[in-house]
Amino acid sequence: MMSPWLPFIYQYTICSFFFIAIIILSIKKKAISIHHPTDRKILLEIIAGYLIFIFAHALMILFAGA
């Protein structure tokens, strides 16, 4: 029987690569400015939301008994 952690690790490894690449691209193309307080707050909220989603998904796997 396959562990549910293998797809979890695979999914978030690939997704994190694209997530980081898109953030870097948006900063380089000046779509998001790190120096502007509102943009910086939005960027931190997006990153925090992504990390909370990963954490919640991991908790669901743990509570499922895997």
Phi and psi in degrees as GROMACS dihedral restraints (atoms count N, CA, C in turn):
[ dihedral_restraints ]
;  ai    aj    ak    al  type     phi  dphi    fc
    3     4     5     6     1   -81.0    20    10
    4     5     6     7     1   141.6    20    10
    6     7     8     9     1   -74.2    20    10
    7     8     9    10     1   140.0    20    10
    9    10    11    12     1   -72.9    20    10
   10    11    12    13     1   -10.1    20    10
   12    13    14    15     1   -77.0    20    10
   13    14    15    16     1   -26.5    20    10
   15    16    17    18     1   -64.5    20    10
   16    17    18    19     1   -48.7    20    10
   18    19    20    21     1   -64.9    20    10
   19    20    21    22     1   -33.7    20    10
   21    22    23    24     1   -59.9    20    10
   22    23    24    25     1   -50.1    20    10
   24    25    26    27     1   -63.9    20    10
   25    26    27    28     1   -44.1    20    10
   27    28    29    30     1   -61.8    20    10
   28    29    30    31     1   -48.8    20    10
   30    31    32    33     1   -59.9    20    10
   31    32    33    34     1   -48.3    20    10
   33    34    35    36     1   -79.7    20    10
   34    35    36    37     1   -18.9    20    10
   36    37    38    39     1   -69.6    20    10
   37    38    39    40     1   -49.6    20    10
   39    40    41    42     1   -66.3    20    10
   40    41    42    43     1   -45.9    20    10
   42    43    44    45     1   -64.3    20    10
   43    44    45    46     1   -39.4    20    10
   45    46    47    48     1   -65.0    20    10
   46    47    48    49     1   -36.7    20    10
   48    49    50    51     1   -59.2    20    10
   49    50    51    52     1   -48.5    20    10
   51    52    53    54     1   -68.3    20    10
   52    53    54    55     1   -37.4    20    10
   54    55    56    57     1   -60.7    20    10
   55    56    57    58     1   -48.0    20    10
   57    58    59    60     1   -66.9    20    10
   58    59    60    61     1   -40.2    20    10
   60    61    62    63     1   -62.7    20    10
   61    62    63    64     1   -40.6    20    10
   63    64    65    66     1   -68.3    20    10
   64    65    66    67     1   -39.0    20    10
   66    67    68    69     1   -65.2    20    10
   67    68    69    70     1   -44.2    20    10
   69    70    71    72     1   -62.6    20    10
   70    71    72    73     1   -43.6    20    10
   72    73    74    75     1   -62.5    20    10
   73    74    75    76     1   -42.0    20    10
   75    76    77    78     1   -68.1    20    10
   76    77    78    79     1   -31.6    20    10
   78    79    80    81     1   -72.0    20    10
   79    80    81    82     1   -42.1    20    10
   81    82    83    84     1   -66.2    20    10
   82    83    84    85     1   -34.5    20    10
   84    85    86    87     1   -86.2    20    10
   85    86    87    88     1     5.9    20    10
   87    88    89    90     1    65.2    20    10
   88    89    90    91     1    24.4    20    10
   90    91    92    93     1   -76.1    20    10
   91    92    93    94     1   -29.4    20    10
   93    94    95    96     1  -127.2    20    10
   94    95    96    97     1   131.7    20    10
   96    97    98    99     1  -107.0    20    10
   97    98    99   100     1   123.8    20    10
   99   100   101   102     1   -69.9    20    10
  100   101   102   103     1   -24.9    20    10
  102   103   104   105     1   -81.5    20    10
  103   104   105   106     1   -18.4    20    10
  105   106   107   108     1   -86.6    20    10
  106   107   108   109     1   125.7    20    10
  108   109   110   111     1   -59.1    20    10
  109   110   111   112     1   -39.6    20    10
  111   112   113   114     1   -67.4    20    10
  112   113   114   115     1   -44.9    20    10
  114   115   116   117     1   -62.7    20    10
  115   116   117   118     1   -40.2    20    10
  117   118   119   120     1   -64.5    20    10
  118   119   120   121     1   -40.4    20    10
  120   121   122   123     1   -64.1    20    10
  121   122   123   124     1   -43.8    20    10
  123   124   125   126     1   -63.2    20    10
  124   125   126   127     1   -42.7    20    10
  126   127   128   129     1   -62.2    20    10
  127   128   129   130     1   -43.4    20    10
  129   130   131   132     1   -65.6    20    10
  130   131   132   133     1   -36.0    20    10
  132   133   134   135     1   -66.9    20    10
  133   134   135   136     1   -38.6    20    10
  135   136   137   138     1   -65.0    20    10
  136   137   138   139     1   -44.9    20    10
  138   139   140   141     1   -65.4    20    10
  139   140   141   142     1   -43.4    20    10
  141   142   143   144     1   -63.0    20    10
  142   143   144   145     1   -41.4    20    10
  144   145   146   147     1   -62.2    20    10
  145   146   147   148     1   -40.8    20    10
  147   148   149   150     1   -63.9    20    10
  148   149   150   151     1   -44.7    20    10
  150   151   152   153     1   -67.2    20    10
  151   152   153   154     1   -37.7    20    10
  153   154   155   156     1   -64.6    20    10
  154   155   156   157     1   -39.7    20    10
  156   157   158   159     1   -62.7    20    10
  157   158   159   160     1   -42.9    20    10
  159   160   161   162     1   -62.2    20    10
  160   161   162   163     1   -44.3    20    10
  162   163   164   165     1   -62.8    20    10
  163   164   165   166     1   -42.9    20    10
  165   166   167   168     1   -65.0    20    10
  166   167   168   169     1   -39.9    20    10
  168   169   170   171     1   -64.1    20    10
  169   170   171   172     1   -41.5    20    10
  171   172   173   174     1   -64.1    20    10
  172   173   174   175     1   -39.6    20    10
  174   175   176   177     1   -64.2    20    10
  175   176   177   178     1   -38.6    20    10
  177   178   179   180     1   -62.6    20    10
  178   179   180   181     1   -39.8    20    10
  180   181   182   183     1   -66.2    20    10
  181   182   183   184     1   -41.9    20    10
  183   184   185   186     1   -64.1    20    10
  184   185   186   187     1   -44.3    20    10
  186   187   188   189     1   -69.9    20    10
  187   188   189   190     1   -21.6    20    10
  189   190   191   192     1   -74.9    20    10
  190   191   192   193     1    -9.9    20    10
  192   193   194   195     1    93.3    20    10
  193   194   195   196     1    20.5    20    10
